């Protein structure tokens, strides 16, 4: 990276306190260290641990989230480039994707519809009100898309973000283990299932398996977001929720 680029980044960071950024990076490095020492167990994912550490520090110091975010917003900014970078493994596996185009499209439609309908059914059985039911419908898509859809249909965007995170965390804690118990060995199938059900966190976990699994996870994450964005508003109108 050139000196000019570094100076531009520093100009962006200089007006804001760096405590939040340092806390975020330190928490993730601690989580990564624990993850590696545990033998890379999925339920000790570094993201889980980092979130817990950040929450603990903010609670102990009584630091408002807005204050923390002033310093951590640079990490938030990097979400965009990181998402775009997922196209790299996808491009490297473009021939495999073309060969599996039909099963990929069928699977993503069935999976996205099932994720939405099952969430509504479970919420209805537990007697959740209309707003919470609407919020649950987007639990299996990546956070920015989930928040946008939820706001459009009358749910609670901030709660949708929490549900997305919870879905991703539980998915990578049990998803890969469940798939392996079911004797699913193909990296394409492993990655696609993780991306479909666990969005960004599942994609990151799939990249730990190999590049092919990561590519299919990224593909599933993107297609699931598109299908859900089209299907959920139509379903809400049809059911009159």
C-alpha positions in Angstrom: 0.0 0.0 0.0 1.4 3.4 -1.0 2.2 6.2 1.5 -0.5 8.3 -0.1 -3.1 5.6 0.6 -2.0 5.3 4.2 -2.2 9.0 4.7 -5.8 9.0 3.3 -6.8 6.3 5.7 -5.3 8.1 8.6 -7.2 11.3 7.6 -10.4 9.3 7.7 -9.5 7.8 11.1 -7.9 10.8 12.8 -11.0 12.7 13.8 -12.5 9.7 15.6 -11.4 8.0 18.8 -9.6 4.7 18.1 -10.6 2.9 21.3 -13.5 1.1 19.5 -11.3 0.0 16.7 -8.5 -1.2 19.0 -11.1 -3.0 21.2 -12.7 -4.7 18.1 -9.3 -5.9 16.7 -8.0 -7.0 20.1 -11.2 -8.9 20.8 -11.1 -10.7 17.5 -7.4 -11.6 17.9 -8.2 -13.0 21.3 -11.0 -15.0 19.8 -8.8 -16.3 17.0 -6.2 -17.4 19.5 -8.8 -19.3 21.6 -10.2 -20.8 18.3 -6.8 -22.1 17.2 -5.9 -23.4 20.7 -9.2 -25.3 20.9 -8.4 -27.2 17.7 -10.6 -24.9 15.5 -13.9 -26.0 17.1 -16.8 -24.4 15.3 -18.7 -23.5 18.6 -15.6 -21.5 19.6 -15.7 -19.3 16.5 -13.6 -16.2 16.9 -16.5 -14.0 15.9 -18.6 -15.4 18.8 -15.8 -14.8 21.3 -15.1 -11.3 19.9 -18.7 -10.2 20.3 -18.8 -11.5 23.8 -15.6 -9.7 24.8 -16.7 -6.4 23.2 -20.1 -6.6 25.0 -18.4 -7.4 28.3 -16.0 -4.5 28.0 -18.7 -2.0 27.0 -20.9 -3.2 29.9 -18.1 -3.1 32.4 -17.0 0.4 31.4 -20.6 1.6 30.8 -19.6 2.8 27.4 -22.6 3.7 25.1 -22.7 1.8 21.8 -22.7 5.1 19.9 -19.4 6.1 21.5 -17.9 2.7 20.7 -19.1 2.9 17.1 -17.4 6.2 16.5 -14.1 4.4 16.7 -15.2 1.0 15.3 -16.9 2.4 12.2 -13.8 1.8 10.0 -14.4 -2.0 10.5 -18.1 -1.4 9.5 -16.8 0.4 6.4 -14.7 -2.6 5.4 -17.8 -4.8 5.3 -18.5 -3.5 1.8 -15.1 -4.4 0.3 -15.0 -7.7 2.1 -18.4 -8.7 0.6 -17.2 -7.7 -2.9 -14.0 -9.7 -2.3 -16.1 -12.9 -2.0 -16.4 -12.7 -5.8 -12.8 -13.9 -6.1 -13.3 -17.5 -5.0 -16.6 -17.5 -6.9 -14.8 -16.5 -10.1 -12.2 -19.1 -9.6 -14.9 -21.8 -9.5 -17.1 -20.3 -12.2 -17.0 -23.6 -14.3 -18.3 -25.6 -11.4 -21.1 -23.1 -10.8 -22.2 -23.3 -14.4 -22.3 -27.1 -14.4 -24.5 -27.0 -11.3 -26.7 -24.1 -12.3 -30.0 -26.0 -12.2 -29.6 -27.7 -8.9 -28.2 -24.5 -7.4 -31.3 -22.5 -8.4 -33.8 -25.1 -7.3 -32.0 -25.6 -4.0 -31.8 -21.9 -3.2 -35.5 -21.3 -4.0 -36.6 -24.2 -1.8 -34.2 -23.3 1.0 -35.1 -19.6 1.1 -38.9 -20.4 1.0 -38.5 -23.0 3.7 -36.5 -20.8 5.9 -39.1 -18.1 5.8 -42.2 -20.3 6.1 -40.7 -22.4 9.0 -39.8 -19.2 10.9 -43.3 -17.9 10.5 -44.8 -21.3 11.6 -42.6 -21.5 14.7 -43.4 -17.9 15.6 -47.1 -18.4 15.2 -47.0 -21.6 17.4 -45.4 -19.6 20.1 -48.0 -16.8 19.8 -45.7 -14.0 18.6 -47.4 -10.8 17.6 -47.5 -9.5 14.0 -44.4 -7.3 14.3 -42.2 -10.1 15.6 -43.5 -12.5 13.0 -42.5 -10.1 10.3 -39.1 -9.6 11.8 -38.5 -13.4 11.9 -39.0 -13.8 8.1 -35.6 -12.5 7.2 -33.4 -14.4 9.7 -31.6 -16.3 7.0 -30.3 -13.5 4.8 -27.3 -11.3 5.3 -27.8 -8.4 7.7 -28.1 -5.3 5.4 -30.6 -7.1 3.2 -32.5 -8.4 6.2 -32.8 -5.0 7.7 -34.0 -3.4 4.4 -36.7 -6.1 3.9 -37.8 -6.0 7.5 -38.2 -2.2 7.4 -40.2 -2.4 4.2 -42.7 -5.0 5.5 -43.2 -3.4 8.9 -40.9 -5.3 11.2 -38.1 -4.2 13.5 -34.8 -3.8 11.6 -32.5 -3.7 14.6 -34.1 -6.9 16.0 -33.8 -8.5 12.5 -30.1 -7.9 12.7 -29.9 -9.7 16.0 -31.9 -12.6 14.6 -29.6 -12.8 11.6 -26.6 -12.9 13.9 -28.1 -15.6 16.1 -29.0 -17.7 13.1 -25.5 -17.5 11.8 -23.9 -18.3 15.1 -26.1 -21.3 15.8 -25.7 -22.4 12.2 -21.9 -22.6 12.3 -21.9 -24.0 15.8 -23.9 -27.0 14.6 -24.2 -26.8 10.8 -20.9 -28.3 9.6 -21.0 -31.0 12.3 -24.6 -31.9 11.2 -23.7 -32.0 7.5 -20.7 -34.2 8.2 -22.8 -36.6 10.3 -25.2 -36.8 7.4 -22.1 -37.8 5.3 -22.2 -34.7 3.1 -18.6 -34.5 1.9 -18.6 -32.4 -1.3 -17.2 -28.9 -0.6 -19.8 -27.5 -3.0 -22.7 -29.0 -1.0 -21.1 -28.0 2.4 -20.5 -24.5 1.3 -23.9 -24.0 -0.4 -25.7 -25.2 2.7 -23.8 -23.0 5.0 -24.2 -19.9 2.8 -27.9 -20.5 2.4 -28.6 -21.0 6.1 -25.9 -19.0 7.8 -25.2 -16.1 5.3 -22.0 -14.1 5.9 -20.8 -16.0 9.0 -21.5 -19.3 7.3 -19.5 -18.1 4.2 -16.6 -17.1 6.4 -16.6 -20.6 8.0 -16.9 -22.3 4.6 -13.7 -20.4 3.5 -11.9 -22.2 6.3 -12.9 -25.5 4.7 -11.5 -24.6 1.3 -11.9 -22.1 -1.6 -14.6 -24.1 -3.4 -16.8 -24.3 -0.3 -16.4 -20.6 0.2 -17.3 -19.8 -3.4 -20.5 -21.8 -3.2 -21.3 -20.3 0.2 -21.0 -16.8 -1.3 -23.2 -17.8 -4.2 -25.8 -19.2 -1.9 -25.7 -16.1 0.3 -26.3 -13.7 -2.6 -29.0 -15.8 -4.3 -30.8 -16.4 -1.0 -30.9 -12.6 -0.4 -32.5 -12.1 -3.8 -35.1 -14.8 -3.5 -36.0 -13.7 0.0 -36.3 -10.0 -1.0 -38.8 -11.1 -3.8 -40.7 -13.8 -1.8 -41.2 -12.3 1.7 -43.1 -9.1 0.7 -45.3 -11.2 -1.6 -45.9 -13.8 1.1 -46.8 -11.1 3.7 -49.4 -9.6 1.3 -50.8 -13.0 0.4 -51.2 -14.0 4.1 -52.5 -10.5 5.1 -50.1 -10.4 8.0 
